[in-house]
């Protein structure tokens, strides 16, 4: 029996019993749609987690810190300096490295000031490190005394001559124009008050951009590392002249931390491990991503298992349909054997019918799943949620293949039963 004849006969047999075939296929449709939608919700949550984490910064960037307490037995103190930075650059898979110097300076706009945390980095690495801007541009190589304002600077300026109570009770509303106002910066955090030191001369700075609100880094005002180092050196010199050397903790060429950019997200964990082996402490958003992926994976398994129950019920329905079909077609099976159909032909016929039931149910079930997924996402967006359901192409194809496999598996026992019928006994059956 040719494959064409086999398929043609299988379709005609299914069409003869339209209602039964429809109800059996309906069970597969419900089962397939259930399992695909359930898994898509888990995938959607995983995508949502990743989108939220990416808003906090780049998944490719690793923050490197020196350990708080070094091992007393170690001959070499682990710290982030010029020598260790060179070692970081040589790690396989590292695309960019920048030392980070964190300070607390005061920005001046006319009579108003803004006390801000400063992040000093190599300006050419700002974009690579995922430090995005909402307006303007990032720092670039060659920038000098240029800054990218904190995302919250516009609401942070105040008049230092006003009392604290009046300053923060909402009575004043200070507006700044980042790109037209003339800004200065000073390490004198008492600037504008009676305690300010007039011998400390503020320096002019140019605002080239504003940080985007995406995580902890958006609270920093970013400045070229060399400019921050110069201001720190001036401050240390000033403190020594005032006899305040006890408060100095900064050493030239030693940095608070470093940022390392991996060339591939799959390299982040390996690079982190190498950094830890060197004695550094590391942190990256991939750490959070792994935790959320583990949670999402468990959820996908639970939801998938719930959906699989419907498909198991559908498999029982296919088995029942095929067994009933054998009883109704006993005489037909006997005639097929008498006219030369082999045991393999009969088995293939019943398996083909079962496969068609599974395939048609899977195809329609996946189509319905896409519709349900769309509705779920529309409802989720209207409620202020992110993407709740995602059905990638591989999941749709897997749903159809799995439903077809379930159909074949469910039809296997009835097919074997059909091959064991005696031809003469089958012909005599009315």
C-alpha positions in Angstrom: 0.0 0.0 0.0 1.5 3.3 -1.1 1.8 6.3 1.3 -0.7 8.3 -0.8 -3.3 5.5 -0.6 -2.6 5.2 3.1 -3.2 8.9 3.8 -6.2 9.0 1.5 -7.8 6.1 3.3 -7.0 7.5 6.7 -8.7 10.8 5.9 -11.8 9.1 4.5 -12.1 7.0 7.6 -11.9 10.0 9.8 -14.4 11.9 7.7 -16.9 9.1 7.9 -17.1 9.6 11.7 -17.1 13.4 11.7 -18.7 14.0 15.1 -16.4 11.5 16.9 -13.4 12.8 15.1 -14.3 16.4 15.9 -14.8 15.7 19.6 -11.5 13.7 19.8 -9.6 16.5 18.0 -11.3 19.1 20.3 -9.7 17.3 23.2 -6.3 17.6 21.6 -6.9 21.2 20.8 -7.8 22.0 24.4 -4.8 20.0 25.7 -2.3 21.6 23.3 -3.6 25.1 23.9 -3.5 24.6 27.6 0.1 23.4 27.7 1.4 26.0 25.2 -0.3 28.9 27.0 0.8 27.7 30.4 4.5 27.5 29.3 4.2 30.8 27.4 3.2 32.5 30.7 6.4 31.2 32.3 8.4 32.4 29.3 6.7 35.7 29.5 7.6 36.1 33.1 11.2 35.3 32.2 11.2 38.0 29.5 9.6 40.4 31.9 12.2 39.8 34.5 14.9 40.3 32.0 13.4 43.6 30.7 13.1 44.9 34.3 16.7 44.0 35.0 18.0 45.5 31.8 16.4 48.8 32.8 18.7 48.8 35.8 21.8 48.6 33.6 23.8 46.5 31.2 23.8 42.7 31.7 27.3 42.7 30.1 28.9 44.8 32.9 30.6 43.5 36.0 31.3 45.7 39.0 34.7 44.8 40.6 35.5 45.7 44.2 38.6 45.0 46.4 37.7 42.8 49.4 36.9 44.7 52.6 39.4 42.6 54.5 42.5 41.1 52.9 43.9 37.8 54.0 46.7 38.5 56.4 48.7 35.5 55.1 48.7 37.0 51.6 51.9 38.7 50.6 50.2 40.9 48.1 47.3 43.2 49.1 44.3 42.9 46.7 43.4 46.4 45.5 42.2 48.1 42.3 45.2 50.0 41.0 46.9 50.5 37.7 48.6 47.1 37.8 45.5 45.1 38.6 43.6 47.0 35.9 46.1 45.8 33.3 45.4 42.2 34.5 41.7 42.7 34.1 42.1 43.9 30.5 44.0 40.7 29.6 41.2 38.4 30.7 39.7 36.5 27.7 36.3 37.9 26.7 36.8 41.4 28.3 35.9 44.2 25.9 36.5 47.3 28.0 37.7 48.2 31.5 37.4 51.4 33.5 38.5 52.3 37.0 35.8 54.1 39.1 36.4 56.9 41.5 33.4 57.9 43.7 33.3 61.3 45.4 30.8 63.7 46.8 31.0 67.2 45.3 28.7 70.2 45.0 27.4 71.6 41.8 26.6 75.3 41.6 24.1 77.0 39.4 24.0 80.7 40.3 22.9 81.0 43.9 21.6 77.4 44.0 23.6 74.2 44.7 23.2 70.5 44.3 25.1 68.0 46.5 25.7 65.0 44.2 27.6 61.7 44.2 30.2 61.8 41.5 31.3 58.8 39.4 34.7 59.3 37.7 35.3 57.0 34.8 37.3 56.9 31.6 34.9 59.0 29.3 35.4 56.8 26.2 33.9 53.8 28.1 30.7 55.4 29.4 28.5 54.1 26.5 30.1 50.6 26.6 29.3 50.4 30.4 25.6 50.9 29.8 25.5 54.3 31.4 22.7 55.7 29.2 21.5 59.3 28.9 18.0 60.6 28.5 19.0 63.8 26.8 22.3 65.1 25.4 25.2 62.7 24.9 27.5 60.4 26.9 31.0 61.4 27.8 33.5 60.9 25.0 37.3 60.6 24.7 38.9 64.0 25.0 36.2 65.5 27.2 37.5 67.8 30.0 35.5 69.3 32.8 32.3 67.9 31.2 29.6 66.2 33.2 26.5 64.1 32.7 24.0 65.2 35.3 22.3 62.8 37.6 18.8 61.8 36.5 17.4 63.6 39.6 19.5 66.8 39.5 16.6 68.9 38.2 14.7 68.4 41.4 17.8 68.4 43.7 19.0 72.0 43.5 18.3 74.3 46.4 19.3 77.7 47.9 21.8 77.0 50.7 21.0 80.3 52.4 17.4 79.1 53.1 16.6 77.2 56.3 16.3 73.4 56.0 12.6 73.5 57.0 11.8 76.1 54.3 14.1 74.4 51.8 12.3 71.0 51.7 8.7 71.8 52.6 7.8 72.4 48.9 7.7 76.2 49.3 10.4 76.7 46.7 10.5 75.4 43.1 13.9 75.8 41.5 14.2 75.3 37.8 17.5 74.8 36.0 18.4 74.7 32.3 21.1 72.1 32.0 22.4 73.2 28.6 22.2 76.9 29.0 22.9 77.7 32.6 26.5 78.2 33.7 27.6 75.5 36.1 30.5 75.2 38.5 31.7 72.4 40.8 33.5 72.4 44.1 34.7 69.9 46.8 33.6 72.5 49.4 30.3 71.0 50.6 29.6 74.1 52.6 29.5 76.3 49.6 26.9 79.1 49.9 26.6 78.9 53.6 28.4 80.8 56.4 30.8 77.9 56.8 32.1 78.0 53.2 35.8 78.6 52.6 36.2 81.4 50.1 39.8 80.3 49.3 38.4 77.2 47.5 37.7 78.3 44.0 34.9 76.5 42.1 35.7 75.1 38.7 33.6 75.6 35.6 32.0 72.5 34.1 29.9 71.9 31.0 26.8 69.7 31.1 26.7 67.5 28.0 23.9 65.1 29.0 21.5 63.8 31.7 21.5 60.3 33.0 18.6 58.0 32.2 16.5 56.7 35.1 17.6 53.1 35.0 19.0 51.8 38.2 21.4 52.8 40.9 23.9 54.5 38.5 21.3 57.1 37.5 21.8 58.7 40.9 25.4 59.6 40.0 26.7 62.6 38.1 29.3 61.2 35.7 32.6 63.0 35.1 35.9 62.2 33.4 38.2 60.3 35.8 41.2 62.6 35.2 39.1 65.6 36.3 37.9 63.9 39.5 41.5 62.8 40.3 42.7 66.5 40.0 39.9 67.7 42.3 40.7 65.0 44.8 44.4 65.9 44.7 43.5 69.6 45.3 41.3 68.6 48.2 44.0 66.4 49.8 46.4 69.3 49.4 43.9 71.7 51.0 43.3 69.3 53.9 47.0 68.8 54.6 47.4 72.6 54.7 44.6 72.7 57.2 46.0 69.9 59.2 43.1 67.6 58.3 45.2 64.7 57.0 43.5 62.2 59.3 40.3 62.4 57.2 42.2 61.5 54.0 41.6 58.0 52.6 42.4 58.5 49.0 45.7 57.3 47.6 46.9 58.2 44.1 46.5 55.4 41.6 44.1 53.4 43.8 40.4 53.4 42.9 37.2 52.6 44.7 36.1 50.0 42.1 36.2 49.1 38.5 33.7 48.2 35.7 34.4 45.4 33.3 32.5 45.0 30.1 32.2 41.4 28.7 32.0 40.9 24.9 29.2 38.3 25.3 26.6 37.7 28.0 27.6 34.0 28.2 31.1 35.1 29.2 30.0 37.1 32.2 29.8 34.2 34.7 33.2 32.9 33.6 34.8 36.3 33.9 33.3 36.8 37.3 34.8 33.6 38.5 38.2 34.5 37.2 38.0 37.8 39.0 37.0 36.1 42.2 40.0 33.7 41.8 42.1 36.8 41.7 40.8 37.9 45.1 38.2 40.5 44.0 34.6 40.7 44.9 32.2 41.0 41.9 28.6 41.9 41.2 26.6 41.9 38.0 23.0 42.0 37.0 23.4 38.5 35.6 23.4 37.3 39.3 19.9 38.6 39.6 18.9 37.3 36.2 20.0 33.7 37.2 17.9 33.9 40.3 14.8 35.0 38.3 15.5 32.4 35.6 15.5 29.6 38.2 12.2 30.9 39.6 10.8 31.1 36.1 12.0 27.6 35.2 10.3 26.1 38.2 7.1 28.0 37.3 7.3 26.8 33.7 7.6 23.2 34.9 4.6 23.6 37.2 2.4 25.3 34.6 3.5 22.9 31.9 2.6 19.9 34.1 -0.9 21.4 34.7 -1.4 21.9 30.9 0.0 18.4 30.3 -2.9 16.9 32.3 -5.3 18.2 29.6 -3.2 16.5 26.9 -3.2 13.2 28.8 -7.0 13.3 28.9 -6.9 14.0 25.2 -4.6 11.0 24.6 -7.1 8.8 26.5 -9.8 10.1 24.1 -7.7 9.2 21.1 -7.2 5.7 22.4 -10.9 5.3 23.0 -11.7 6.6 19.5 -9.3 4.2 17.9 -10.4 1.2 19.9 -14.1 1.9 19.1 -13.0 2.3 15.4 -11.5 -1.2 15.5 -14.7 -2.8 16.8 -16.8 -1.0 14.2 -14.3 -1.9 11.3 -13.5 -5.5 12.2 -15.0 -6.8 9.0 -13.2 -4.1 7.0 -9.9 -5.2 8.6 -10.6 -8.8 7.7 -11.3 -7.9 4.0 -8.0 -5.9 3.9 -6.1 -8.9 5.1 -7.8 -11.2 2.6 -7.0 -9.0 -0.4 -3.4 -8.8 0.5 -2.9 -6.0 3.1 0.1 -6.8 5.3 0.1 -6.5 9.1 2.4 -3.4 8.7 -0.1 -1.7 6.3 -2.9 -2.1 8.8 -0.8 -0.9 11.7 0.4 2.1 9.6 -3.2 2.9 8.7 -4.4 3.2 12.3 -1.3 5.0 13.4 -1.7 7.5 10.5 -5.3 8.2 11.6 -4.2 8.7 15.2 -1.3 11.0 13.9 -3.8 13.1 11.9 -6.0 13.6 15.0 -3.0 14.7 17.0 -1.6 16.9 14.2 -4.9 18.6 13.5 -5.5 19.2 17.2 -2.0 20.5 17.7 -2.2 22.8 14.8 -5.5 24.4 15.8 -4.5 24.4 19.5 -1.3 26.3 18.8 -3.3 28.8 16.6 -5.7 29.3 19.5 -2.7 29.7 21.9 -1.4 32.7 19.9 -4.9 34.3 20.1 -5.1 33.7 23.9 -1.6 35.0 24.4 -2.5 38.2 22.5 -5.5 38.7 24.6 -3.6 38.1 27.9 -0.9 40.6 26.8 -3.5 43.3 25.9 -5.3 42.8 29.2 -1.9 42.9 31.0 -0.8 46.1 29.3 -4.2 47.8 30.2 -3.5 46.9 33.8 0.0 48.4 33.7 1.8 45.1 33.4 4.6 44.2 31.0 4.5 41.2 28.6 2.8 38.3 30.3 2.8 35.7 27.6 5.4 34.9 24.9 5.1 32.1 22.4 8.4 31.7 20.5 8.3 29.9 17.2 10.1 26.9 18.7 7.3 26.5 21.3 4.6 26.6 18.6 6.4 24.0 16.5 7.1 21.9 19.6 3.4 22.0 20.5 2.4 20.6 17.1 5.1 17.9 17.2 4.2 16.9 20.7 0.5 16.7 20.0 1.2 14.5 16.9 3.5 12.3 19.0 0.8 12.0 21.7 -1.7 11.0 18.9 0.7 8.3 17.6 1.5 7.0 21.1 -2.2 6.9 22.0 -3.0 5.0 18.7 -0.2 2.5 19.1 -2.1 0.0 21.3 -5.3 0.0 19.1 -3.1 -0.4 16.0 -1.4 -3.4 17.4 -4.7 -4.8 18.4 -6.0 -4.4 14.9 -3.1 -6.4 13.4 -3.9 -9.4 15.7 -7.4 -9.9 14.4 -7.9 -13.1 12.5 -8.9 -12.5 8.9 -11.5 -15.3 8.7 -13.0 -14.3 12.1 -13.1 -10.7 11.1 -14.9 -11.4 7.8 -17.6 -13.5 9.6 -18.3 -10.6 12.0 -21.4 -8.6 11.3 
